[in-house]
Amino acid sequence: MEPKRIREGYLVKRGSVFNTWKPMWVVLLEDGIEFYKKKSDNSPKGMIPLKGSTLTSPCQDFGKRMFVFKITTTKQQDHFFQAAFLEERDAWVRDIKKAIKCIEGGQKFARKSTRRSIRLPETVDLGALYLSMKDTEKGIKELNLEKDKKIFNHCFTGNCVIDWLVSNNSVRNRQEGLMIASSLLGEGYLQPAGELSKNAADGIAENPFLDNADAFYYFPDSGFFCEENSSDDDVILKEEFRGVIIKQGCLLKQGHRRKNWKVRKFVLREDPAYLHYYDPAGGEDPLGAIHLRGCVVTSVESSSDVRKSEEENLFEIITADEVHYFLQAATPKERTEWIKAIQVASRTGK
């Protein structure tokens, strides 16, 4: 009997020989992880046994490369994977940890919640807390804040974070809130914006997180950017980057010239409505952008440029300038989600 497939999707994997980062189709099984060069391949490029393995997340061994986790096998071999965004990394990490625990206990993997009531701050579910903080109605309000002749967009202050934690009964006092906020910062759920908060996060201050009205922070997927400071790494001057990120992930994209298919990381923004695509293996600048205002997006059942085994879950974007883009999702559900999100953005964005 074949092992049960728990989770599958595109991740960027670091090579064990040349140390290059490449997108792979990754499949989590009950007893190990298989990775394929392409989703349509019949044989995996490699297999990582989970028995006795340990998982490290977040893995911060690679500087600016975010959302990385590490699996270390019993033979002390390290395998590094990078997700496209924070929630995706956490979903993989959660399932891999559970799979390892099931192997150790001789149990079958099952998606049954075993969450217990939270009594101590150390047992707080940071992932669930992060989602509550991002709630558009009851979460922390993202603002445009000005300091030192710079405008910080889609961010909030350190004392607002502590205020929110206390008012929502997530912590008993501000000191406890400071500890939780520092954990959120350390796990990558919060990011520092501006010199004051960045210096604290780098260890210059006594605490990595500051309960301070002058310390700015932002959510990693919020669309944060800083204006009027050409020397700052956070500056993004183009209008197309100012929209709030509403969806992101990896898809296959067909090239316009060679008609070949490559994995790309896509980031969907609204107001203004743009779909940027990046090399998932690295690079902060997008390879291209699709202006979605007035576009048409539909599912495609077949394409003459795609082999029969690879023509599932296709969809097409036709821009207002009549440029055609063919994309492929991993599942029918994922294709539907992308089509709906793009349709909404195209109607509401500039």
N, C-alpha and C positions, 0 to 999 in steps of 0.2 A: 504493500500500500504506500503510495507516494505521500511525502510530508505535506501538510496543509499549508497553503499560501496565506500568509497573514497580511502582508502589505507589499505593494509593488509600485514602482514609479521611477522617474528620472532623478538621479543624484549625480553630483560631480565627485569622482574618485581620484585620489592621488595614486599615481603609478608606483609600484614597489621597486622598479628597476631604474627608470629615468626620472622619477619624481615629478612627472608632468601631470597636470590636472585635466581629466577628460570626462565628459558626460557619459554615464552608463545607465542601462536599464537594470534596476536593482530589485531583487525579489527576496523578501524575508520569509523564510520557512520556519517550521517549528524547531528545527535542529541546526539551522545555518543560514547564511546569506549567499545567494548566487548573484553574480553580476554579468551582464551581457553587453556586447558592443552595441547591438540594436535590439529593440523589442521583438522583432520578427525572427531573431536567431534561434535556432533549435538547441544549440549547445552553449552552456555558459562559458565565459572567458575565465572565470575563477569561482572558487567556493571558499567561504570562511566558516569554519565550524564554531558554533556558539558555546559548546560545552566547555566550561572552565574559563571562558573569555570574560573580560571586564570591559566596561564602557565608560568613556570619559566625555562629559558634555557640561558646559561648553569647552571645546578644545581651542585654546588661544595660542597655539604654537606658530601661527602663520600671520601675525601682524594684522593687517586690514582685512584678511579673508574671514568673513563672518559666517555664522551658522554652521560651523564645522563640529563634527563629533568623531571620536576615535574608538576603535575596537582593538583590544590587545588580546591575542590568542594565548593559549597555554604554552606555545613555543616562543612567546615574547615577540611575535610579529605584530607590528602596528599597521592598521588599515584606517585611512582617513577618508571621510565622506563629508561633502558640503551640500546642504539643502539650499533651496532658492529663497526661503524666507523663514522667519522665526517659528511660526506655528507648524510649518512642515517639518523642521528639525525636531521640534518637541514631540510630534506625533511618531516619528521614526524612533526616537530615543525611548519613548514610553513603551512602544511595542517590543523593541529589542530587549530592554531591561526585563520586561515581563516574560519574554521567551526564555531568557537565560535563567530566570528564577524558576520557571516551570520545569526546565531541564534538571535543575538542581534538586527540585522536590519530587521529580518523577511524575509530574502532572501534565495534563493536556492544556494547551493554550485555549483560553476562552475569554471573550470580551465581556466579562461580568464585573461590574464595579465592586471593588473591595475597599472603597474609600471610607474611612472612619471619621468620626467627628474630630474637629481640630481643637485641641486643648492648649497646646504650647506653640509659641511662635515658630519653633524649629520645625514643626510639622505642617506649616502652612503650604498649601498647594500654590506655588508661585505662578504656574501656568493659568490656573483658574482665576487667580487674583488679577493677573495681567489682562485677561479678557474682560473682567468686570471694570477695570480701570479704563479700558478702551470703549466701553459702552457709550453710544452716542447720546443717550438720554441721562443716564445715572453715573456715568464715568467722569473722569477728569476732563475739563474743558480745555481744548487746545486753543491757544491765543497767538496773536502776533505781538511780540514784545520788542521794545527798543532799548538798546544800551550801547554806550560808546559809539554813537552814530551808526549803529548797525541795527537792522531789523531781523529778528529771529521769528520765522514763520512756523506755525504748527507746533508750538512748544508750550511749556508751562514751567512754573517755578518749583523749587525744592520744597518750600513751605506749603505749597498747594497740594503736593503729594502727601505730605504728612497730615495735613488738614483732612484730606479725603479718607485716608486710612483710619483716622480717629473717628470721624463723623459716621463712617460706615461700619463701625464696631469691628474692624479687621484687626485692630490692636487696642491695648488698654490705655496706652499713654504715648506721648511723643517720642520718648526714648526707645520704646519698643518699635514704634513706627520707623525710627531711624535705622534700626537693625534690619527690618523687613525691606525698607527701601534700598539699603546697601546690598542686600541679597538680590533684589530685582536688578540692580545695576550690574552686579557681578555676573549674573546669568544672562545678561544681554537684553532683558526686557525693557530696560530704560537706557538711554544714551545721553551723555553729557553734551551740552551745547554752550559754547563760550569758554573763555579762559578759566574763570573761577571754578566752574564745575569740572572742567577737564583736569585742572591741576589737582583737585581733590581726588578724582578717580585714579589719577596716576600716583597717588600716595603722598602728595605734598602736604595735605591737610591731615588732621588726626583721624577723621572719618571719611571714607570714600564718597559718601552722600552727604549733601549739605541741606539742612533745614533752614533755608535762607531765601529771601525774596529776590536776591540778585543772582542766585544760581539757577541756570536754565537747563531743562531736560526735555527729551522728546521720545516718542515711541519709534522704534526702528523702521516701521512700515508706514509712517504717517505722512510722508511727503515733505519732511522738514527741509528747509533751506534758509541760508543766511544771505542777506543783501548788503551791498555797499561796503565790501571789504575784499579787495582783490587778492590779499595775501592769505586769506583764510581758506582752508581746504573745503569748507562747507558751502562755498559760494556757488550758486547756480543762477545764471543771469537769463537764460532762455525762458521765454514765456511758457513754452510747452511743458516745462518741468514743474510748473507751479500747481498743477492739479493734485488733488488728494488721491493716493493710491487706493484703489478699490478691489483689485485682484492681481495676483501674480503667480507665476509658476512656469514650468518647462513645457514646451510644445515642439513638435517637428514643424519646420518651415521649409517650403520649397523655394529654391533660388530662382531668380528671374531669368538668368542667362543659361546656366548649365542644367537647370531643372532638377538638381540633386537635392536631397533632403538632409537637413542638419538640425540637431537639437539646439534650441535657443531658449533663453530665459526671457519671458515676456512680463512687462509691468504695465498694467492698465491704469490710467489716470483719467479723472473727470474734471471738467471745468478749469482749464480747457481739456478736451477729450483727445488723448493720445495713447497709442499703444507702442511702447518702446521695446526693442528686443536687443538682447545682449549675448555675448559669448558666455555661457554658464561657467566655463573654466576659469574665467578671470577677466578683469578689465572693468573700470568704473564707467567708461563712456559707452553709450549705446552704439550698436552697429547700424541701427536705422530706426526710423519712427514712422508710424502710420497715423495720419490725422483722421480722426473718426467722425468729425462733424459732418452729418449728411451722408454717411456711408451706409451701405447695405451689407448685411451679414446673413449667410444662409448655410445650412448643412449641405454637403455634397455626397452623393451616394457612390460615385466612381469618378476616376480621372484617367485619361489616357497615358499620363506620365507616371502612374503608380502601378506597381505589380499587384496582382490580385490579392496576394497574402498581406499587402500593406495598405489596402485602400479603405480600411475601416476608420470611422470617426473623423472624417474629413469635414472641414468647413471653409468657406471662402468669404473674404472681405473685399468689397468693391468700394473704393473711395469715391468722393465727389468728383475727383479728377479722372475717374474710370481706370484706376490702377488696380489690378487683381492680385490678391495675396491668398495662397493656399496654405492652410495650417492643418495639423493633425493632432488630436487629443489622444490620450491613452485609453479612455473608456467612453461609452455613449453618454454617461452621466456628466463626465468632465466636459465633453463637447457642448452639451446643453447649457451647462453653467457658464462657459465662456461666451457662448452666443448671446445669452440673456444679459450678461454683464456688459458686453460691447454694445448691445442694442440700447440699453439704458444710458450708457455714457454718450453715445452718439446723439441722443435726443436732448440731453441736459447740458452737455459741454459746449464750449465755444467753438 
